[in-house]
């Protein structure tokens, strides 16, 4: 069966410490891994960022404090890095999810309109 695998399962760190979380999957044709944060104060899942193929993107609200990297292909590894923990603010449950990478083409960009 296809699976998403995240390590470590639990981690205990102090303020100013650095953290790396790892995520891999075995789903054929899935080339995107997304990272989410769920804090005790706000149980909504907040998107931290994602890796599409090998291209990383971090959401604006997490930029500068969190990094994502790696290869989102099956049986490869994607990483969530937190270089310096901010104590209670970063104390949360972190989830990774695998997804099919979406590819879009905008036809209007492919053809130059005549004047």
N, CA, C and O atoms as CSV, one atom per row, in Angstrom:
chain,resi,resn,atom,element,x,y,z
A,1,UNK,N,N,0.841,-1.206,0.000
A,1,UNK,CA,C,0.000,0.000,0.000
A,1,UNK,C,C,0.877,1.257,0.000
A,1,UNK,O,O,1.977,1.268,0.553
A,2,UNK,N,N,0.363,2.304,-0.631
A,2,UNK,CA,C,1.100,3.563,-0.696
A,2,UNK,C,C,1.008,4.291,0.635
A,2,UNK,O,O,-0.036,4.309,1.288
A,3,UNK,N,N,2.132,4.891,1.019
A,3,UNK,CA,C,2.187,5.517,2.335
A,3,UNK,C,C,2.972,6.809,2.318
A,3,UNK,O,O,3.809,7.047,1.447
A,4,UNK,N,N,2.672,7.651,3.322
A,4,UNK,CA,C,3.485,8.833,3.624
A,4,UNK,C,C,4.158,8.553,4.960
A,4,UNK,O,O,3.508,8.116,5.910
A,5,UNK,N,N,5.452,8.804,5.029
A,5,UNK,CA,C,6.231,8.468,6.228
A,5,UNK,C,C,6.942,9.719,6.732
A,5,UNK,O,O,7.672,10.375,5.989
A,6,UNK,N,N,6.717,10.042,8.009
A,6,UNK,CA,C,7.308,11.249,8.600
A,6,UNK,C,C,8.132,10.879,9.827
A,6,UNK,O,O,7.690,10.099,10.671
A,7,UNK,N,N,9.343,11.447,9.920
A,7,UNK,CA,C,10.187,11.218,11.098
A,7,UNK,C,C,10.822,12.539,11.536
A,7,UNK,O,O,11.004,13.431,10.707
A,8,UNK,N,N,11.159,12.684,12.806
A,8,UNK,CA,C,10.808,11.784,13.911
A,8,UNK,C,C,9.325,11.908,14.258
A,8,UNK,O,O,8.678,12.891,13.898
A,9,UNK,N,N,8.794,10.907,14.959
A,9,UNK,CA,C,7.373,10.940,15.313
A,9,UNK,C,C,7.099,11.932,16.437
A,9,UNK,O,O,6.001,12.482,16.524
A,10,UNK,N,N,8.083,12.164,17.292
A,10,UNK,CA,C,7.955,13.158,18.365
A,10,UNK,C,C,9.324,13.772,18.615
A,10,UNK,O,O,10.355,13.126,18.424
A,11,UNK,N,N,9.318,15.022,19.044
A,11,UNK,CA,C,10.596,15.715,19.260
A,11,UNK,C,C,10.430,16.720,20.392
A,11,UNK,O,O,9.408,17.398,20.492
A,12,UNK,N,N,11.450,16.808,21.245
A,12,UNK,CA,C,11.425,17.744,22.367
A,12,UNK,C,C,12.665,18.622,22.284
A,12,UNK,O,O,13.791,18.139,22.399
A,13,UNK,N,N,12.448,19.907,22.085
A,13,UNK,CA,C,13.561,20.856,21.936
A,13,UNK,C,C,13.255,22.113,22.732
A,13,UNK,O,O,12.120,22.345,23.149
A,14,UNK,N,N,14.293,22.921,22.936
A,14,UNK,CA,C,14.121,24.179,23.654
A,14,UNK,C,C,14.212,25.373,22.722
A,14,UNK,O,O,14.575,25.227,21.555
A,15,UNK,N,N,13.878,26.570,23.236
A,15,UNK,CA,C,13.999,27.789,22.440
A,15,UNK,C,C,15.421,27.945,21.911
A,15,UNK,O,O,16.386,27.588,22.586
A,16,UNK,N,N,15.540,28.477,20.706
A,16,UNK,CA,C,16.823,28.704,20.027
A,16,UNK,C,C,17.392,27.437,19.384
A,16,UNK,O,O,18.325,27.517,18.585
A,17,UNK,N,N,16.830,26.254,19.730
A,17,UNK,CA,C,17.314,25.016,19.105
A,17,UNK,C,C,16.888,24.958,17.642
A,17,UNK,O,O,15.969,25.661,17.222
A,18,UNK,N,N,17.570,24.108,16.871
A,18,UNK,CA,C,17.159,23.897,15.480
A,18,UNK,C,C,16.513,22.525,15.348
A,18,UNK,O,O,16.808,21.606,16.112
A,19,UNK,N,N,15.628,22.406,14.366
A,19,UNK,CA,C,14.874,21.169,14.170
A,19,UNK,C,C,14.844,20.827,12.682
A,19,UNK,O,O,14.742,21.708,11.828
A,20,UNK,N,N,14.936,19.533,12.390
A,20,UNK,CA,C,14.700,19.060,11.020
A,20,UNK,C,C,13.694,17.921,11.068
A,20,UNK,O,O,13.885,16.945,11.793
A,21,UNK,N,N,12.621,18.049,10.293
A,21,UNK,CA,C,11.640,16.986,10.136
A,21,UNK,C,C,11.766,16.422,8.722
A,21,UNK,O,O,12.069,17.152,7.777
A,22,UNK,N,N,11.533,15.126,8.589
A,22,UNK,CA,C,11.727,14.435,7.317
A,22,UNK,C,C,10.417,13.809,6.849
A,22,UNK,O,O,9.623,13.328,7.657
A,23,UNK,N,N,10.202,13.822,5.537
A,23,UNK,CA,C,8.980,13.234,4.992
A,23,UNK,C,C,9.279,12.554,3.660
A,23,UNK,O,O,9.991,13.098,2.816
A,24,UNK,N,N,8.723,11.359,3.488
A,24,UNK,CA,C,8.845,10.654,2.211
A,24,UNK,C,C,7.515,9.956,1.928
A,24,UNK,O,O,6.673,9.817,2.815
A,25,UNK,N,N,7.339,9.521,0.682
A,25,UNK,CA,C,6.110,8.818,0.317
A,25,UNK,C,C,6.424,7.769,-0.745
A,25,UNK,O,O,7.508,7.754,-1.329
A,26,UNK,N,N,5.453,6.895,-0.980
A,26,UNK,CA,C,5.639,5.821,-1.962
A,26,UNK,C,C,4.530,5.833,-3.016
A,26,UNK,O,O,4.256,4.802,-3.631
A,27,UNK,N,N,3.893,6.979,-3.232
A,27,UNK,CA,C,2.752,7.055,-4.152
A,27,UNK,C,C,3.233,7.372,-5.569
A,27,UNK,O,O,3.773,8.454,-5.801
A,28,UNK,N,N,3.048,6.457,-6.517
A,28,UNK,CA,C,3.484,6.736,-7.892
A,28,UNK,C,C,2.804,7.988,-8.441
A,28,UNK,O,O,1.632,8.234,-8.154
A,29,UNK,N,N,3.521,8.768,-9.218
A,29,UNK,CA,C,3.036,9.990,-9.876
A,29,UNK,C,C,2.802,11.157,-8.917
A,29,UNK,O,O,2.415,12.237,-9.363
A,30,UNK,N,N,3.024,10.973,-7.630
A,30,UNK,CA,C,2.917,12.108,-6.702
A,30,UNK,C,C,4.291,12.757,-6.593
A,30,UNK,O,O,5.270,12.096,-6.248
A,31,UNK,N,N,4.360,14.051,-6.887
A,31,UNK,CA,C,5.639,14.767,-6.897
A,31,UNK,C,C,5.579,16.066,-6.111
A,31,UNK,O,O,6.258,17.037,-6.445
A,32,UNK,N,N,4.762,16.076,-5.066
A,32,UNK,CA,C,4.622,17.275,-4.248
A,32,UNK,C,C,4.427,16.855,-2.795
A,32,UNK,O,O,3.605,15.989,-2.494
A,33,UNK,N,N,5.189,17.474,-1.899
A,33,UNK,CA,C,5.001,17.255,-0.463
A,33,UNK,C,C,4.757,18.601,0.188
A,33,UNK,O,O,5.491,19.564,-0.039
A,34,UNK,N,N,3.707,18.652,1.006
A,34,UNK,CA,C,3.311,19.883,1.690
A,34,UNK,C,C,3.511,19.705,3.190
A,34,UNK,O,O,3.313,18.615,3.727
A,35,UNK,N,N,3.907,20.784,3.859
A,35,UNK,CA,C,4.090,20.776,5.312
A,35,UNK,C,C,3.048,21.691,5.960
A,35,UNK,O,O,2.817,22.809,5.500
A,36,UNK,N,N,2.420,21.198,7.040
A,36,UNK,CA,C,1.396,21.962,7.757
A,36,UNK,C,C,1.750,22.048,9.237
A,36,UNK,O,O,2.418,21.173,9.787
A,37,UNK,N,N,1.287,23.123,9.867
A,37,UNK,CA,C,1.462,23.315,11.309
A,37,UNK,C,C,0.087,23.396,11.963
A,37,UNK,O,O,-0.804,24.094,11.479
A,38,UNK,N,N,-0.071,22.669,13.074
A,38,UNK,CA,C,-1.296,22.755,13.871
A,38,UNK,C,C,-0.898,23.065,15.306
A,38,UNK,O,O,-0.352,22.213,16.007
A,39,UNK,N,N,-1.176,24.292,15.738
A,39,UNK,CA,C,-0.776,24.699,17.091
A,39,UNK,C,C,-1.918,24.463,18.072
A,39,UNK,O,O,-3.076,24.330,17.676
A,40,UNK,N,N,-1.576,24.415,19.351
A,40,UNK,CA,C,-2.583,24.172,20.385
A,40,UNK,C,C,-3.578,25.333,20.467
A,40,UNK,O,O,-4.765,25.126,20.720
A,41,UNK,N,N,-3.081,26.558,20.251
A,41,UNK,CA,C,-3.934,27.742,20.338
A,41,UNK,C,C,-4.913,27.832,19.169
A,41,UNK,O,O,-6.039,28.305,19.325
A,42,UNK,N,N,-4.467,27.370,17.986
A,42,UNK,CA,C,-5.294,27.453,16.784
A,42,UNK,C,C,-5.216,26.107,16.079
A,42,UNK,O,O,-4.193,25.769,15.483
A,43,UNK,N,N,-6.302,25.340,16.147
A,43,UNK,CA,C,-6.252,23.965,15.637
A,43,UNK,C,C,-6.370,23.882,14.114
A,43,UNK,O,O,-6.297,22.790,13.551
A,44,UNK,N,N,-6.551,25.016,13.445
A,44,UNK,CA,C,-6.579,25.006,11.978
A,44,UNK,C,C,-5.208,24.585,11.454
A,44,UNK,O,O,-4.180,24.905,12.051
A,45,UNK,N,N,-5.205,23.871,10.342
A,45,UNK,CA,C,-3.938,23.501,9.705
A,45,UNK,C,C,-3.434,24.685,8.891
A,45,UNK,O,O,-4.119,25.166,7.989
A,46,UNK,N,N,-2.240,25.146,9.212
A,46,UNK,CA,C,-1.635,26.262,8.473
A,46,UNK,C,C,-0.569,25.706,7.539
A,46,UNK,O,O,0.317,24.965,7.963
A,47,UNK,N,N,-0.663,26.069,6.267
A,47,UNK,CA,C,0.332,25.619,5.297
A,47,UNK,C,C,1.632,26.379,5.524
A,47,UNK,O,O,1.664,27.607,5.445
A,48,UNK,N,N,2.703,25.642,5.805
A,48,UNK,CA,C,4.029,26.244,5.987
A,48,UNK,C,C,4.690,26.441,4.630
A,48,UNK,O,O,5.221,27.510,4.330
A,49,UNK,N,N,4.648,25.397,3.822
A,49,UNK,CA,C,5.278,25.443,2.512
A,49,UNK,C,C,5.227,24.074,1.875
A,49,UNK,O,O,4.659,23.133,2.430
A,50,UNK,N,N,5.828,23.971,0.702
A,50,UNK,CA,C,5.789,22.710,-0.028
A,50,UNK,C,C,6.977,22.610,-0.974
A,50,UNK,O,O,7.606,23.609,-1.323
A,51,UNK,N,N,7.263,21.388,-1.375
A,51,UNK,CA,C,8.264,21.126,-2.412
A,51,UNK,C,C,7.529,20.473,-3.574
A,51,UNK,O,O,6.899,19.428,-3.410
A,52,UNK,N,N,7.610,21.086,-4.735
A,52,UNK,CA,C,7.003,20.551,-5.963
A,52,UNK,C,C,8.144,20.069,-6.838
A,52,UNK,O,O,8.954,20.874,-7.298
A,53,UNK,N,N,8.220,18.755,-7.078
A,53,UNK,CA,C,9.385,18.123,-7.695
A,53,UNK,C,C,10.604,18.428,-6.801
A,53,UNK,O,O,10.745,17.809,-5.746
A,54,UNK,N,N,11.480,19.356,-7.192
A,54,UNK,CA,C,12.591,19.748,-6.300
A,54,UNK,C,C,12.555,21.247,-6.014
A,54,UNK,O,O,13.526,21.815,-5.516
A,55,UNK,N,N,11.426,21.881,-6.334
A,55,UNK,CA,C,11.316,23.337,-6.184
A,55,UNK,C,C,10.598,23.699,-4.882
A,55,UNK,O,O,9.423,23.369,-4.718
A,56,UNK,N,N,11.294,24.380,-3.942
A,56,UNK,CA,C,10.687,24.693,-2.647
A,56,UNK,C,C,9.944,26.032,-2.658
A,56,UNK,O,O,10.354,26.977,-3.332
A,57,UNK,N,N,8.853,26.096,-1.904
A,57,UNK,CA,C,8.101,27.339,-1.697
A,57,UNK,C,C,7.709,27.412,-0.229
A,57,UNK,O,O,7.176,26.447,0.320
A,58,UNK,N,N,7.969,28.550,0.412
A,58,UNK,CA,C,7.548,28.776,1.799
A,58,UNK,C,C,6.516,29.900,1.793
A,58,UNK,O,O,6.715,30.927,1.144
A,59,UNK,N,N,5.421,29.706,2.514
A,59,UNK,CA,C,4.374,30.720,2.603
A,59,UNK,C,C,4.906,31.969,3.308
A,59,UNK,O,O,5.791,31.887,4.159
A,60,UNK,N,N,4.351,33.123,2.938
A,60,UNK,CA,C,4.853,34.410,3.447
A,60,UNK,C,C,4.921,34.464,4.969
A,60,UNK,O,O,5.889,34.982,5.525
A,61,UNK,N,N,3.902,33.933,5.651
A,61,UNK,CA,C,3.858,34.034,7.119
A,61,UNK,C,C,4.934,33.189,7.804
A,61,UNK,O,O,5.179,33.355,8.999
A,62,UNK,N,N,5.576,32.287,7.061
A,62,UNK,CA,C,6.634,31.445,7.630
A,62,UNK,C,C,8.009,31.751,7.042
A,62,UNK,O,O,9.011,31.184,7.479
A,63,UNK,N,N,8.061,32.636,6.059
A,63,UNK,CA,C,9.334,32.945,5.382
A,63,UNK,C,C,10.339,33.530,6.357
A,63,UNK,O,O,9.990,34.324,7.230
A,64,UNK,N,N,11.597,33.124,6.196
A,64,UNK,CA,C,12.658,33.643,7.044
A,64,UNK,C,C,12.860,32.853,8.318
A,64,UNK,O,O,13.916,32.942,8.944
A,65,UNK,N,N,11.850,32.074,8.714
A,65,UNK,CA,C,11.970,31.277,9.941
A,65,UNK,C,C,11.947,29.781,9.658
A,65,UNK,O,O,12.530,28.994,10.404
A,66,UNK,N,N,11.270,29.389,8.576
A,66,UNK,CA,C,11.146,27.982,8.205
A,66,UNK,C,C,11.677,27.809,6.789
A,66,UNK,O,O,11.548,28.704,5.953
A,67,UNK,N,N,12.278,26.647,6.528
A,67,UNK,CA,C,12.737,26.323,5.177
A,67,UNK,C,C,12.260,24.928,4.803
A,67,UNK,O,O,12.141,24.050,5.657
A,68,UNK,N,N,11.989,24.734,3.524
A,68,UNK,CA,C,11.689,23.401,3.010
A,68,UNK,C,C,12.671,23.095,1.882
A,68,UNK,O,O,13.110,23.995,1.166
A,69,UNK,N,N,13.010,21.814,1.734
A,69,UNK,CA,C,13.953,21.423,0.686
A,69,UNK,C,C,13.775,19.943,0.392
A,69,UNK,O,O,13.028,19.242,1.075
A,70,UNK,N,N,14.479,19.478,-0.645
A,70,UNK,CA,C,14.481,18.056,-0.954
A,70,UNK,C,C,13.855,17.733,-2.293
A,70,UNK,O,O,13.694,18.599,-3.152
A,71,UNK,N,N,13.506,16.465,-2.451
A,71,UNK,CA,C,12.951,15.937,-3.699
A,71,UNK,C,C,11.643,15.223,-3.363
A,71,UNK,O,O,11.636,14.270,-2.584
A,72,UNK,N,N,10.538,15.684,-3.950
A,72,UNK,CA,C,9.215,15.154,-3.600
A,72,UNK,C,C,8.814,13.919,-4.406
A,72,UNK,O,O,7.672,13.469,-4.313
A,73,UNK,N,N,9.732,13.368,-5.188
A,73,UNK,CA,C,9.428,12.149,-5.948
A,73,UNK,C,C,9.253,10.963,-4.993
A,73,UNK,O,O,9.748,10.998,-3.866
A,74,UNK,N,N,8.551,9.914,-5.439
A,74,UNK,CA,C,8.394,8.734,-4.577
A,74,UNK,C,C,9.745,8.187,-4.107
A,74,UNK,O,O,10.713,8.137,-4.866
A,75,UNK,N,N,9.783,7.781,-2.841
A,75,UNK,CA,C,10.967,7.184,-2.209
A,75,UNK,C,C,12.155,8.135,-2.070
A,75,UNK,O,O,13.266,7.694,-1.776
A,76,UNK,N,N,11.935,9.421,-2.278
A,76,UNK,CA,C,12.954,10.438,-2.001
A,76,UNK,C,C,12.581,11.105,-0.681
A,76,UNK,O,O,11.661,10.650,-0.001
A,77,UNK,N,N,13.282,12.179,-0.307
A,77,UNK,CA,C,13.054,12.797,0.996
A,77,UNK,C,C,12.872,14.304,0.863
A,77,UNK,O,O,13.574,14.970,0.101
A,78,UNK,N,N,11.909,14.826,1.628
A,78,UNK,CA,C,11.697,16.275,1.734
A,78,UNK,C,C,11.869,16.654,3.200
A,78,UNK,O,O,11.502,15.896,4.099
A,79,UNK,N,N,12.432,17.835,3.427
A,79,UNK,CA,C,12.791,18.266,4.781
A,79,UNK,C,C,12.089,19.570,5.144
A,79,UNK,O,O,11.890,20.450,4.306
A,80,UNK,N,N,11.720,19.665,6.416
A,80,UNK,CA,C,11.279,20.934,6.999
A,80,UNK,C,C,12.337,21.333,8.013
A,80,UNK,O,O,12.601,20.596,8.963
A,81,UNK,N,N,12.944,22.497,7.816
A,81,UNK,CA,C,13.987,22.993,8.718
A,81,UNK,C,C,13.442,24.180,9.510
A,81,UNK,O,O,12.849,25.099,8.945
A,82,UNK,N,N,13.650,24.146,10.809
A,82,UNK,CA,C,13.388,25.319,11.654
A,82,UNK,C,C,14.733,25.662,12.290
A,82,UNK,O,O,15.142,25.014,13.254
A,83,UNK,N,N,15.429,26.677,11.759
A,83,UNK,CA,C,16.795,26.957,12.232
A,83,UNK,C,C,16.861,27.421,13.681
A,83,UNK,O,O,17.837,27.140,14.377
A,84,UNK,N,N,15.818,28.139,14.151
A,84,UNK,CA,C,15.851,28.652,15.524
A,84,UNK,C,C,14.425,28.679,16.078
A,84,UNK,O,O,13.606,29.507,15.681
A,85,UNK,N,N,14.148,27.761,16.998
A,85,UNK,CA,C,12.800,27.667,17.568
A,85,UNK,C,C,12.446,28.902,18.386
A,85,UNK,O,O,13.290,29.492,19.062
A,86,UNK,N,N,11.175,29.274,18.304
A,86,UNK,CA,C,10.676,30.410,19.081
A,86,UNK,C,C,9.798,29.950,20.243
A,86,UNK,O,O,8.767,30.561,20.523
A,87,UNK,N,N,10.194,28.901,20.904
A,87,UNK,CA,C,9.469,28.445,22.092
A,87,UNK,C,C,8.025,28.089,21.804
A,87,UNK,O,O,7.734,27.325,20.885
A,88,UNK,N,N,7.112,28.655,22.605
A,88,UNK,CA,C,5.694,28.299,22.534
A,88,UNK,C,C,5.103,28.557,21.156
A,88,UNK,O,O,4.211,27.831,20.717
A,89,UNK,N,N,5.587,29.568,20.484
A,89,UNK,CA,C,5.054,29.922,19.155
A,89,UNK,C,C,5.208,28.781,18.147
A,89,UNK,O,O,4.347,28.579,17.291
A,90,UNK,N,N,6.304,28.043,18.256
A,90,UNK,CA,C,6.568,26.951,17.317
A,90,UNK,C,C,6.206,25.580,17.882
A,90,UNK,O,O,6.370,24.561,17.212
A,91,UNK,N,N,5.709,25.563,19.127
A,91,UNK,CA,C,5.283,24.306,19.733
A,91,UNK,C,C,3.965,23.890,19.080
A,91,UNK,O,O,2.941,24.549,19.265
A,92,UNK,N,N,3.994,22.801,18.319
A,92,UNK,CA,C,2.841,22.441,17.496
A,92,UNK,C,C,2.985,21.009,17.002
A,92,UNK,O,O,4.014,20.361,17.199
A,93,UNK,N,N,1.931,20.537,16.358
A,93,UNK,CA,C,1.993,19.284,15.618
A,93,UNK,C,C,2.261,19.652,14.162
A,93,UNK,O,O,1.605,20.530,13.602
A,94,UNK,N,N,3.228,18.972,13.560
A,94,UNK,CA,C,3.598,19.233,12.168
A,94,UNK,C,C,3.226,18.019,11.324
A,94,UNK,O,O,3.546,16.882,11.671
A,95,UNK,N,N,2.548,18.278,10.217
A,95,UNK,CA,C,2.104,17.217,9.314
A,95,UNK,C,C,2.736,17.402,7.945
A,95,UNK,O,O,2.927,18.528,7.487
A,96,UNK,N,N,3.058,16.297,7.299
A,96,UNK,CA,C,3.395,16.376,5.875
A,96,UNK,C,C,2.354,15.583,5.098
A,96,UNK,O,O,1.768,14.628,5.607
A,97,UNK,N,N,2.137,15.996,3.863
A,97,UNK,CA,C,1.165,15.340,2.991
A,97,UNK,C,C,1.741,15.245,1.588
A,97,UNK,O,O,2.453,16.144,1.140
A,98,UNK,N,N,1.435,14.163,0.902
A,98,UNK,CA,C,1.880,13.992,-0.484
A,98,UNK,C,C,0.716,14.287,-1.419
A,98,UNK,O,O,-0.440,14.003,-1.105
A,99,UNK,N,N,1.038,14.859,-2.568
A,99,UNK,CA,C,0.005,15.242,-3.524
A,99,UNK,C,C,0.532,15.094,-4.943
A,99,UNK,O,O,1.739,15.066,-5.181
A,100,UNK,N,N,-0.406,14.999,-5.875
A,100,UNK,CA,C,-0.040,15.040,-7.286
A,100,UNK,C,C,0.287,16.484,-7.621
A,100,UNK,O,O,-0.472,17.386,-7.264
A,101,UNK,N,N,1.390,16.717,-8.293
A,101,UNK,CA,C,1.755,18.081,-8.686
A,101,UNK,C,C,0.866,18.512,-9.838
A,101,UNK,O,O,0.734,17.799,-10.832
A,102,UNK,N,N,0.258,19.683,-9.700
A,102,UNK,CA,C,-0.626,20.194,-10.745
A,102,UNK,C,C,0.178,21.012,-11.745
A,102,UNK,O,O,1.028,21.814,-11.360
A,103,UNK,N,N,-0.090,20.810,-13.011
A,103,UNK,CA,C,0.561,21.579,-14.074
A,103,UNK,C,C,-0.513,22.318,-14.857
A,103,UNK,O,O,-1.462,21.713,-15.357
A,104,UNK,N,N,-0.355,23.617,-14.955
A,104,UNK,CA,C,-1.342,24.430,-15.663
A,104,UNK,C,C,-0.688,25.143,-16.832
A,104,UNK,O,O,0.467,25.560,-16.754
A,105,UNK,N,N,-1.434,25.277,-17.908
A,105,UNK,CA,C,-0.987,26.071,-19.048
A,105,UNK,C,C,-2.026,27.160,-19.279
A,105,UNK,O,O,-3.224,26.878,-19.325
A,106,UNK,N,N,-1.581,28.381,-19.421
A,106,UNK,CA,C,-2.497,29.488,-19.692
A,106,UNK,C,C,-2.371,29.833,-21.174
A,106,UNK,O,O,-1.373,30.423,-21.587
A,107,UNK,N,N,-3.383,29.466,-21.985
A,107,UNK,CA,C,-3.250,29.642,-23.438
A,107,UNK,C,C,-2.946,31.082,-23.858
A,107,UNK,O,O,-2.218,31.296,-24.827
A,108,UNK,N,N,-3.487,32.062,-23.151
A,108,UNK,CA,C,-3.281,33.459,-23.557
A,108,UNK,C,C,-1.808,33.857,-23.500
A,108,UNK,O,O,-1.401,34.818,-24.151
A,109,UNK,N,N,-1.019,33.132,-22.735
A,109,UNK,CA,C,0.403,33.450,-22.656
A,109,UNK,C,C,1.191,32.800,-23.792
A,109,UNK,O,O,2.346,33.151,-24.033
A,110,UNK,N,N,0.565,31.854,-24.487
A,110,UNK,CA,C,1.281,31.122,-25.523
A,110,UNK,C,C,1.226,31.817,-26.882
A,110,UNK,O,O,2.079,31.588,-27.740
A,111,UNK,N,N,0.211,32.672,-27.071
A,111,UNK,CA,C,0.015,33.301,-28.373
A,111,UNK,C,C,0.013,34.807,-28.230
A,111,UNK,O,O,-0.653,35.356,-27.353
A,112,UNK,N,N,0.751,35.465,-29.084
A,112,UNK,CA,C,0.772,36.922,-29.061
A,112,UNK,C,C,-0.428,37.424,-29.851
A,112,UNK,O,O,-0.594,37.076,-31.020
A,113,UNK,N,N,-1.261,38.238,-29.220
A,113,UNK,CA,C,-2.431,38.770,-29.917
A,113,UNK,C,C,-2.007,39.792,-30.963
A,113,UNK,O,O,-1.176,40.655,-30.680
A,114,UNK,N,N,-2.577,39.708,-32.195
A,114,UNK,CA,C,-2.236,40.705,-33.220
A,114,UNK,C,C,-2.795,42.073,-32.843
A,114,UNK,O,O,-3.864,42.164,-32.239
A,115,UNK,N,N,-2.085,43.121,-33.193
A,115,UNK,CA,C,-2.535,44.488,-32.871
A,115,UNK,C,C,-3.625,44.931,-33.814
A,115,UNK,O,O,-4.126,46.049,-33.698
